[in-house]
Amino acid sequence: FISADALECKRAVKWLCDYIVYQCSRPPPAHSKDLHSTIVAAFHCCSVWLLEHPYLLRDKDCLTTVLEVAELGVSGTKSIGKPGEKIKMKDDKELKPASMRVRDAAENLLTCILEQVGYFPSECGPESVSSLLDELSLLQHCNSWPTDCSDHTLAVERFRYFVSEGSIMLALLEEPLGNDQDPQPTVTLLIRGPFGRHAWTMQLRHLPRHRSGTKYHAPNPGRPVAMQDNPVRPEVGQKYFPDGVERVPQCKADTSIPSLEYVLSSDEIASEETNKLTQLLKRQITAEINMAAQHSRQTQSQECTPPLVCHEFQTARLFLSHFGFLSLDNDGENNTCNQTLTALDSSAADFCKDLSALDSMSPRTCDTVHIFYVRSGQTTTQEIVGNVTDDSISPHFLEFIHTLGWPVYVDSHPGWTGHVSTSWKVKPSSKSTVHLEDDYRFYDGQTSILYWADAYSEIAFVVPSANKRAGRQSEQQSHFNTSSLSSWYEHSYSENGGRDKRTLSLDLDKQPAPPRRSGNRYHFPHTDTKIMVVWLESYEDHLTLPISDLLNYMETGLEVGPTRTSDVLLMCLQWMATGLLRIHLQGPVGRVGLASPLVDGMVVSRRAIGPLVRHTALNMSRRRRLDSDTYQPPHVRRRLKVQEMVQKYKREMTQPELFTYLFNSL
C-alpha cells in the first residue's frame, strides 16, 4: 500500500530523472554552461528528495530509475538502451559524460544513495558526515601507546598508507585496540576518500561470534582416539611355485638342464668364484643387520604435538589480499603501471601536514551568514555592532536567531564554524558555564555560533561583536592558509597601496583561467558568498547601511580578494505592528543574485521566518557556486588532494618489492 503523498514524491523524482535524461540527450550545439548548471542542480534536487523521503528507494521502479540516471551522468550512456538494443556492460562502455561537472554531480547522487539516504545523521551527529577518529585517537586506545603522548607525527608512523584507484587512501594499523576482551588478529582502517573519512576495525575469526566462547584450540589436545580398531595385517610368505610342484613326476626333459651342484662339482673355476660370491653375500647381510640394529637403538619414538599457536599476524597483508588489492596473476616483472595499489612514504617531512590538510577539507559545502541588529536611525558600524551587548533589543530578534540553527561551541565543534582557522578540528569537549540558549552575545564566532547542517551543506550563523575583528586579525597573523596563497598576496598588496581595487580586479580578469581540474596554486576552488541578514527597527534604514564597513566583521578565511559591496547578498527583516515580518532583498544585478523562497517585498510570519531565511541563504550560495567557473565541489577537492599526495609521497615499487614491503614489519 502506497499513500497518495508517496506517489506524488515518486512522480516528482521520476520527473526530475526524465528532465535530466532529456537535457543530456540534447544535440551537442545545445550543450552550454547554463545547460550543465541546470543538470547539476537537478541532480542535487533529486538527492534532496531521496534524503527527505528514503522510503522511495524501497520501490523497485524508483530505484531503477534513479540508478539509471546516475549511470547516465557518470558514463554518458545507459547500459539498457531502447527496446531491442543489446545491453552494454560497464567494461565495454566508453566513458563520455556530458561534462565533468555533470559527472561529479552524478557521483554525488550515487554516493548519497549508498551512504546517506536512511543513515543521516550518523552516530557522530549532523555536525560531521565523517568519522571523528584519526590516527592519534585510535592509538590512544592501544595498550602500547603512552597515555601522555599526543604527537600526531609519531601516530602516523605506526600506520601503513596505501592509495587505491588514485582516490581512496587506506591507513592500516596492525595493532589490536585495547578495548577488546577476546584478542583476535585485528586490523584497523582509516579510509579517506572524496566523500569523507571512515574508520573500520576488522578481525580474523575462525568461528562466528555466537560461538566465540568455544575455544577452537587447546594447549595440548593429545593423541586422537581411534574411531575403530585397525585389523591385524596377516603376514603372507611369497611363493614362487605352487604347493604341489614337488609331487609332479619328472620327465626326461627336466634332467636336460644340469643342476647348480653338478656344474660346481664338475668345474673348479666356477666353484671357486661361487664360494667367493657366497662369502661376500654373507658379509653384506651381516653388515646390514648390524647397521639396522644400531639405527634402532639410536632412534627414539617422539610423540607428535601440534605447533604453537601463532600470536603475530601481518594483518595488513591479509586484509589487502582478502579484499583483492593484491594479486599474483599479473604478468611481467616490472608491472608498476598495472598496480591499483600504491604505497605511500609516511616518513616524509610534509606527509603529516598534508594529511591534516586533507582532513580539513569538508566533504560538504560551507556557508556563513552574518546577522546584524540595526536600531532606528543608526548609520555607523560601531553603533550597529555594539547593539549585541545591549540587553534591550527586541525579544522577537532573539526568537528569530534561535530558529536558524542550534548553538555549538567553537572549540569542540567538528564542523564549519564560520572561519577556516577554527573549522573541522576534533578537540575534546570543553565545559562551559554559559548557557548558549540564553545568551546571544556569544554567537560571535569566538566562543560559539548557531549551526545547521544536512548531508550536503553546512551553514554557520554568526552575530558579530566588537571584539571579533581585533581577535580575528591577530589570529590571521599566526595562521597561514596555504590553500589560498595568491589571495593572501593580493590582499596584502592591495592593503599596502600598490593598486586600487578596480585595477586589481581588471588585472585578475586578464590572467588566463587555469583548467578546472588542474592542481594550480592560483586556482580558487571556493566561492566565498557574503550573506548579510539585518534586523531593522525602521525599514528606511536599509538605504543607509554601511555595508562596506560591516564587511570587516564578516571574514571567513576563504576570501580570494577584496569583496565588493555590490556582491553582498542582503536580507533585511523589519518587524511590523501586525506581528509579521517585512522582507527586503538586495544583491548583485543579474540572474545569480537572489534566490527563493524569500522574495523582495513579501510579508512572512515569525514562525516561518527562520527556515525561510536559512533556505534562501543556502540557495543563494548554491546559485553563486553554479555560476562560478573555477568552483570545485568538495569531493573533487578531496580527490585532487589525494592525487597530489600520491605524486609527492608514492613509493616506486614493482610488485615483488611491494610484497616484500608488506612482509617487513614497521
C-alpha positions in Angstrom: 0.0 0.0 0.0 1.4 3.4 -1.1 -0.1 6.6 0.1 -1.0 9.5 -2.2 1.9 11.6 -0.9 4.3 8.8 -1.6 3.0 8.5 -5.1 3.4 12.3 -5.6 7.0 12.1 -4.3 7.7 9.1 -6.6 6.3 11.1 -9.6 8.5 14.1 -8.6 11.6 12.0 -8.6 10.6 10.4 -11.9 10.1 13.9 -13.5 13.5 15.0 -12.3 15.1 12.0 -13.8 13.3 12.4 -17.1 14.3 16.0 -17.1 18.0 15.1 -16.7 17.8 12.4 -19.4 16.1 14.9 -21.8 18.7 17.6 -21.2 21.7 15.2 -21.5 20.3 13.8 -24.8 20.1 17.2 -26.5 22.4 17.8 -29.5 26.0 19.0 -28.9 25.3 22.6 -30.0 22.7 23.0 -27.3 25.2 22.0 -24.5 26.4 25.0 -22.7 27.5 26.1 -19.2 23.9 27.1 -18.3 22.5 23.7 -19.5 25.0 21.8 -17.4 24.4 24.0 -14.4 20.7 23.1 -14.7 21.6 19.4 -14.9 23.8 19.7 -11.8 21.0 21.5 -10.0 18.6 18.7 -11.0 20.9 16.1 -9.6 21.2 17.9 -6.4 17.4 18.3 -6.2 17.0 14.6 -6.7 19.4 13.9 -3.9 17.5 16.1 -1.6 14.2 14.4 -2.4 15.7 11.0 -1.7 17.3 12.2 1.5 14.0 13.5 2.8 12.0 10.5 1.5 14.2 7.5 2.0 11.2 5.1 1.5 11.4 5.9 -2.2 14.4 3.6 -2.6 12.4 0.7 -1.4 10.3 1.0 -4.6 12.0 -1.1 -7.3 10.9 1.1 -10.2 12.1 4.3 -8.4 15.4 2.8 -7.5 16.0 1.6 -11.1 15.1 5.0 -12.5 17.5 6.8 -10.2 20.4 4.4 -10.7 20.0 4.6 -14.5 20.2 8.4 -14.3 23.3 8.2 -12.1 24.8 5.8 -14.7 23.9 8.2 -17.5 25.6 11.1 -15.7 28.8 9.2 -14.9 29.3 7.4 -18.2 27.2 9.4 -20.7 25.1 6.4 -21.7 22.8 3.8 -20.2 23.6 0.1 -20.1 20.0 -0.7 -21.1 19.1 1.3 -24.1 16.0 1.3 -26.3 13.9 -1.9 -26.6 15.7 -4.3 -28.9 19.2 -2.9 -28.3 21.9 -5.1 -26.7 22.8 -4.4 -23.1 26.2 -2.7 -22.7 28.3 -3.9 -19.9 30.3 -1.5 -17.9 33.7 -2.8 -19.2 32.5 -2.3 -22.8 31.3 1.2 -22.4 33.3 4.3 -23.3 33.1 7.0 -20.7 31.8 10.1 -22.3 29.8 12.2 -19.7 28.1 15.4 -20.8 30.7 17.3 -18.8 32.9 16.8 -15.8 30.5 18.9 -13.7 27.7 16.6 -14.6 29.8 13.5 -13.8 30.7 15.0 -10.4 27.0 15.7 -9.7 26.1 12.1 -10.7 28.8 10.7 -8.4 27.4 12.8 -5.6 23.9 11.4 -6.2 25.3 7.8 -6.2 27.2 8.3 -3.0 24.1 9.8 -1.4 22.1 6.7 -2.3 24.7 4.3 -1.0 25.9 6.2 2.2 23.5 8.9 3.3 19.9 8.0 2.5 18.4 6.4 5.5 21.6 6.8 7.5 22.0 10.6 8.1 22.7 11.8 10.7 25.2 9.2 11.8 26.4 8.4 15.3 28.7 11.5 15.0 25.7 13.7 14.6 24.8 16.2 11.8 28.0 18.2 12.6 30.1 15.6 10.7 29.5 13.1 7.9 33.0 11.7 8.5 34.3 9.7 11.4 35.8 11.8 14.2 38.6 9.3 14.8 42.0 9.9 13.5 45.4 8.2 13.9 46.1 9.7 17.3 42.7 9.0 18.8 42.9 5.4 17.6 46.4 4.8 19.1 45.3 6.2 22.4 43.1 3.1 22.7 46.1 0.8 22.1 47.9 -0.6 25.1 51.3 0.0 23.6 50.7 3.8 23.2 51.8 6.1 26.0 48.9 7.8 27.6 50.5 11.2 27.8 51.8 11.2 24.2 49.9 13.5 21.8 52.3 13.7 18.9 50.4 13.2 15.7 53.6 12.6 13.7 54.5 9.6 15.8 51.0 8.3 15.5 51.1 8.5 11.7 54.4 6.4 11.6 52.5 3.5 13.2 50.2 3.2 10.2 50.8 1.8 6.7 49.4 4.1 3.9 48.2 3.0 0.5 46.2 4.6 -2.2 43.8 2.6 -4.3 42.5 3.7 -7.7 44.2 7.1 -7.2 41.4 8.5 -5.0 41.0 6.2 -1.9 43.6 6.4 0.8 43.9 3.5 3.2 45.7 3.8 6.6 46.2 0.4 8.2 47.1 -0.2 11.8 48.1 -3.8 12.7 48.0 -3.4 16.5 44.8 -4.6 18.3 42.9 -2.0 20.2 42.9 -2.3 24.0 39.2 -2.4 24.4 38.8 -6.0 23.0 38.2 -8.6 25.7 38.9 -11.5 23.3 42.0 -10.6 21.3 41.9 -11.6 17.7 44.1 -10.8 14.7 42.9 -7.2 14.1 43.4 -4.6 11.5 42.1 -1.0 12.0 41.5 1.1 8.9 41.1 4.8 8.3 39.6 5.2 4.8 40.0 8.7 3.4 38.1 9.3 0.1 36.4 12.0 -1.8 33.3 11.8 0.5 34.9 11.8 3.9 36.9 9.8 6.4 35.7 6.5 7.8 37.1 4.1 10.5 36.7 0.4 10.4 38.0 -2.4 12.6 38.2 -6.0 11.2 39.1 -9.2 13.0 40.1 -12.6 11.6 37.8 -15.2 13.2 37.7 -19.0 12.8 34.3 -19.2 14.4 31.2 -16.9 14.2 30.6 -14.5 17.0 27.8 -16.6 18.6 30.4 -19.4 19.1 33.2 -17.1 20.1 33.2 -18.6 23.6 34.1 -22.1 22.2 37.9 -22.5 22.2 39.0 -23.9 18.9 42.5 -24.6 20.0 43.9 -26.2 23.2 47.5 -26.2 24.7 47.9 -30.0 24.2 45.0 -31.9 22.7 46.8 -35.2 22.9 46.7 -38.2 20.6 43.4 -38.6 18.9 41.3 -41.6 19.8 40.8 -44.1 17.0 37.2 -44.4 15.9 37.7 -48.3 15.4 40.3 -50.9 15.9 42.6 -51.5 13.0 42.6 -55.1 11.7 45.7 -57.2 12.2 47.6 -57.4 9.0 48.4 -61.0 8.1 52.0 -62.0 7.2 52.0 -63.8 3.9 55.1 -65.6 2.6 55.6 -65.2 -1.1 55.6 -68.4 -3.1 57.3 -68.8 -6.4 55.8 -72.2 -7.3 52.6 -74.0 -6.4 52.4 -76.1 -3.3 52.1 -79.4 -5.3 55.1 -78.8 -7.6 57.2 -81.4 -5.7 54.6 -84.1 -6.3 54.6 -83.7 -10.1 56.5 -86.6 -11.7 59.6 -85.6 -13.6 60.3 -86.4 -17.2 63.5 -86.7 -19.3 63.2 -83.0 -20.2 63.6 -82.0 -16.6 67.0 -83.6 -16.4 68.2 -82.0 -19.6 69.4 -78.9 -17.7 72.0 -79.8 -15.1 71.7 -78.6 -11.5 73.9 -76.0 -9.9 75.6 -78.5 -7.7 76.5 -80.7 -10.7 78.0 -77.7 -12.5 80.1 -76.6 -9.5 81.4 -80.1 -8.9 82.5 -80.5 -12.4 84.1 -77.1 -12.9 86.7 -76.0 -10.3 86.9 -72.3 -11.5 83.1 -71.8 -11.3 83.1 -73.4 -7.8 85.8 -71.1 -6.6 84.0 -68.0 -7.9 80.7 -69.1 -6.4 82.3 -69.6 -3.0 83.7 -66.0 -3.1 80.3 -64.6 -4.0 78.7 -66.5 -1.2 81.2 -65.1 1.3 80.5 -61.5 0.0 76.8 -62.0 0.4 77.1 -63.3 4.0 79.4 -60.4 4.9 77.0 -57.8 3.4 74.0 -59.4 5.2 75.8 -59.3 8.5 76.8 -55.6 7.9 73.2 -54.6 7.1 71.9 -56.5 10.2 74.4 -54.7 12.4 73.5 -51.3 10.9 69.8 -51.8 11.3 70.3 -52.9 14.9 72.5 -49.8 15.6 69.9 -47.5 14.0 67.0 -48.9 16.0 68.9 -48.3 19.2 69.7 -44.6 18.3 66.1 -43.8 17.1 63.7 -42.8 19.8 60.0 -42.6 19.1 58.6 -39.0 19.6 55.1 -38.1 20.3 53.5 -35.8 17.7 52.5 -32.5 19.1 50.6 -29.6 17.4 52.5 -26.5 16.5 52.4 -23.5 18.8 49.5 -21.1 18.4 50.5 -18.0 16.3 50.1 -14.7 18.0 51.8 -12.4 15.5 49.9 -11.8 12.3 50.6 -9.5 9.4 47.0 -8.3 9.3 47.6 -5.5 6.8 48.8 -8.0 4.2 45.9 -10.4 5.0 43.4 -7.6 4.6 44.8 -6.4 1.3 44.9 -9.9 0.0 41.4 -10.9 1.1 39.8 -7.8 -0.4 41.5 -8.2 -3.8 44.1 -5.4 -3.6 46.9 -7.9 -4.1 47.0 -10.4 -6.9 49.6 -12.8 -8.2 48.1 -13.2 -11.6 49.8 -10.2 -13.2 52.4 -11.0 -15.8 55.8 -9.4 -16.0 58.3 -8.4 -13.5 58.2 -4.6 -13.7 54.4 -4.0 -13.7 54.3 -0.9 -11.6 51.9 0.8 -14.0 49.4 -2.0 -13.7 49.1 -1.9 -10.0 45.9 -0.5 -8.5 47.6 -0.2 -5.0 50.2 2.4 -4.4 52.3 2.6 -1.2 53.0 6.0 0.4 56.0 7.1 2.3 54.6 8.3 5.6 58.0 9.2 7.0 58.4 12.1 4.6 58.7 15.6 6.1 55.4 17.1 5.0 53.3 14.0 4.9 51.6 14.6 8.3 50.9 18.2 7.3 49.3 17.2 4.0 47.3 14.6 5.8 45.9 17.2 8.2 45.1 19.5 5.2 43.1 16.6 3.7 41.2 16.1 6.9 40.5 19.9 6.9 38.6 19.6 3.6 35.0 19.0 4.4 33.0 16.7 2.0 30.1 19.2 2.3 29.7 22.8 1.2 30.1 25.5 3.8 28.4 28.9 4.1 28.3 31.7 6.6 25.5 34.2 7.3 26.3 37.3 9.5 23.4 38.8 11.4 23.2 42.4 12.5 20.7 44.3 14.6 20.1 47.9 13.5 18.2 50.3 15.7 16.2 53.2 14.2 18.5 55.9 12.8 21.8 54.0 13.2 24.3 54.5 10.4 27.7 53.7 11.8 29.4 50.4 12.2 30.3 50.9 15.8 26.7 51.6 16.8 25.4 48.5 14.8 27.9 46.1 16.2 27.6 47.5 19.7 23.9 46.5 19.8 25.0 42.9 20.6 25.9 43.9 24.1 22.7 45.8 24.7 20.1 43.9 26.7 17.2 46.0 25.4 17.0 44.6 21.9 13.8 43.1 20.6 12.8 39.7 22.0 11.5 38.8 18.6 15.0 39.1 17.3 16.2 36.6 19.8 13.4 34.3 18.9 14.3 34.6 15.3 18.0 33.8 15.5 17.3 30.6 17.6 15.1 29.3 14.8 18.0 29.4 12.3 20.1 26.6 13.9 21.3 25.2 17.2 24.1 26.6 19.3 27.5 24.9 19.3 30.9 25.7 21.0 33.6 26.7 18.5 36.4 24.9 20.5 34.7 21.5 20.4 32.7 21.7 17.2 34.0 19.4 14.4 32.2 21.2 11.6 32.2 24.6 10.0 32.4 27.4 12.5 32.3 30.5 10.2 36.1 30.8 9.8 38.5 28.4 8.3 41.1 28.7 11.1 38.8 27.0 13.7 36.7 24.7 11.5 36.9 20.9 11.0 39.1 20.2 14.0 38.3 17.5 16.5 39.0 18.7 20.0 38.0 17.4 23.4 34.8 18.9 24.7 35.3 21.9 26.9 32.9 22.5 29.7 31.5 26.0 30.0 29.1 27.6 32.5 27.5 29.8 29.8 24.1 28.6 28.6 24.2 29.3 24.9 20.4 29.2 24.5 20.1 32.1 26.9 22.8 34.5 25.7 23.0 35.5 22.1 26.1 37.7 22.8 28.4 34.7 22.5 27.3 33.8 18.9 30.2 35.9 17.5 32.3 33.1 16.2 34.8 33.4 19.0 33.0 31.3 21.7 30.0 29.8 19.9 27.9 30.1 16.8 24.5 29.0 15.5 24.9 26.0 13.3 22.7 24.0 10.9 23.7 21.1 8.5 22.3 18.4 6.3 24.1 15.7 4.3 25.3 18.2 1.7 25.7 21.6 3.3 26.9 23.3 6.4 25.9 26.8 7.4 27.1 28.9 10.3 25.1 31.9 11.6 27.3 34.5 13.3 26.3 37.6 15.3 29.5 39.7 15.1 30.6 41.6 18.2 33.0 44.5 18.7 35.9 42.2 19.7 35.6 39.9 16.7 37.6 41.9 14.2 40.6 42.5 16.5 40.7 38.9 17.6 40.4 37.6 14.1 43.2 39.9 12.8 45.6 38.7 15.5 44.6 35.1 14.7 45.2 35.6 11.0 48.8 36.8 11.6 49.6 33.4 13.2 47.5 31.3 10.9 48.7 30.9 7.3 46.2 29.4 4.8 48.4 27.5 2.3 45.4 26.8 0.0 44.9 30.5 -0.8 48.5 31.8 -1.1 47.8 34.0 -4.1 44.8 35.6 -2.4 46.9 36.3 0.7 49.4 38.1 -1.5 46.8 40.1 -3.4 45.1 41.1 -0.2 48.3 42.3 1.5 49.5 44.0 -1.7 46.2 46.0 -2.0 46.4 47.0 1.6 49.9 48.4 1.0 48.5 50.8 -1.5 50.1 49.2 -4.6 46.9 49.1 -6.6 43.3 50.1 -6.1 40.5 47.6 -6.1 39.4 48.2 -9.6 42.9 47.9 -11.1 43.4 44.6 -9.2 40.2 43.1 -10.4 40.9 44.1 -14.0 44.3 42.5 -13.9 42.8 39.4 -12.5 40.4 39.2 -15.4 43.3 39.4 -17.8 45.0 36.4 -16.3 44.3 33.1 -18.0 41.9 30.9 -16.1 43.5 27.6 -15.1 41.8 24.3 -16.1 39.0 23.2 -13.8 40.8 20.1 -12.6 44.3 21.3 -12.5 46.3 21.5 -9.4 47.4 25.1 -10.0 48.2 27.0 -6.8 46.4 30.1 -8.1 43.2 28.1 -8.6 40.5 29.1 -6.2 38.1 26.2 -5.6 36.0 28.0 -3.0 33.3 30.7 -3.5 33.0 32.9 -0.5 29.5 34.3 -0.7 28.9 37.2 1.6 25.4 37.0 3.0 24.1 39.5 5.5 20.9 39.3 7.5 19.9 42.7 9.0 17.1 43.1 11.6 15.7 46.6 11.1 13.6 48.6 13.5 13.0 51.1 10.8 12.5 49.9 7.2 14.1 53.0 5.7 17.4 52.3 7.4 18.3 49.7 4.7 19.1 52.6 2.4 21.9 53.9 4.7 23.5 50.6 5.8 27.4 50.9 6.0 27.9 47.6 4.1 31.5 48.2 3.2 32.4 48.8 6.8 30.4 45.8 8.1 32.4 43.6 5.7 35.4 43.9 8.1 33.4 41.9 10.6 32.5 39.2 8.0 35.8 37.5 7.4 35.7 33.7 6.9 39.3 33.0 5.8 38.1 31.9 2.3 38.4 35.3 0.7 40.3 35.3 -2.6 40.4 39.1 -2.8 38.7 42.2 -1.7 34.9 41.9 -1.6 32.9 44.5 -3.5 29.9 45.9 -1.8 27.7 45.2 -4.8 28.5 41.4 -4.4 27.0 41.2 -0.9 23.7 39.5 -0.6 21.4 41.3 1.8 18.3 40.2 3.6 16.5 42.8 5.6 13.8 41.9 8.1 11.5 44.5 9.7 9.1 43.7 12.5 5.7 45.3 11.8 3.0 46.1 14.3 0.8 43.3 13.0 3.4 40.7 14.2 4.5 39.9 10.7 7.9 40.5 9.1 8.5 42.5 6.0 11.3 41.3 3.7 13.7 43.3 1.6 16.3 41.5 -0.6 19.2 43.2 -2.2 22.0 41.7 -4.2 24.0 42.0 -7.4 22.1 42.7 -10.6 21.7 39.6 -12.7 20.4 36.1 -12.6 22.7 34.8 -9.9 21.9 37.4 -7.4 18.8 36.5 -5.4 17.1 33.2 -4.8 13.9 31.8 -3.4 11.9 31.0 -1.3 12.0 34.6 0.0 11.0 37.3 -2.4 11.6 41.1 -2.1 8.6 42.8 -0.6 6.8 39.8 0.8 5.4 39.5 4.3 6.2 36.4 6.4 5.0 35.0 9.7 7.5 34.9 12.6 7.0 31.2 12.9 8.2 30.6 9.3 10.9 33.2 9.0 13.8 31.1 10.4 13.6 28.2 7.9 12.8 30.6 5.0 15.9 32.7 5.7 18.1 29.6 6.1 16.9 28.0 2.8 17.2 31.3 1.0 20.8 31.8 2.1 21.6 28.2 1.1 20.0 28.7 -2.3 21.9 32.0 -2.9 25.2 30.3 -2.2 24.3 27.3 -4.4 23.4 29.6 -7.3 26.7 31.5 -6.8 28.6 28.3 -6.9 26.9 27.1 -10.0 27.7 30.3 -11.8 31.4 30.1 -10.8 33.8 28.9 -13.5 36.5 27.9 -11.0 34.4 26.3 -8.3 35.2 22.7 -7.4 32.7 20.5 -5.4 34.1 19.3 -2.1 34.5 15.7 -3.1 36.5 16.9 -6.2 38.8 18.9 -4.0 39.4 15.9 -1.7 40.1 13.7 -4.7 42.6 16.1 -6.1 44.3 16.4 -2.8 44.7 12.6 -2.6 46.2 12.6 -6.1 48.6 15.3 -5.1 49.8 13.3 -2.2 50.3 10.3 -4.4 52.5 12.2 -6.7 54.5 13.6 -3.7 54.9 10.5 -1.5 54.4 7.4 -3.6 57.0 4.6 -3.3 58.2 3.5 -6.7 57.9 -0.3 -6.2 57.5 -3.2 -8.5 55.1 -6.0 -7.4 57.8 -8.1 -5.8 59.1 -5.1 -3.9 55.5 -4.3 -2.7 55.1 -7.8 -1.4 58.5 -7.6 0.3 57.4 -4.3 1.9 54.3 -5.9 3.3 56.2 -8.8 4.8 58.5 -6.4 6.6 57.4 -5.0 10.0 57.4 -1.3 10.7 
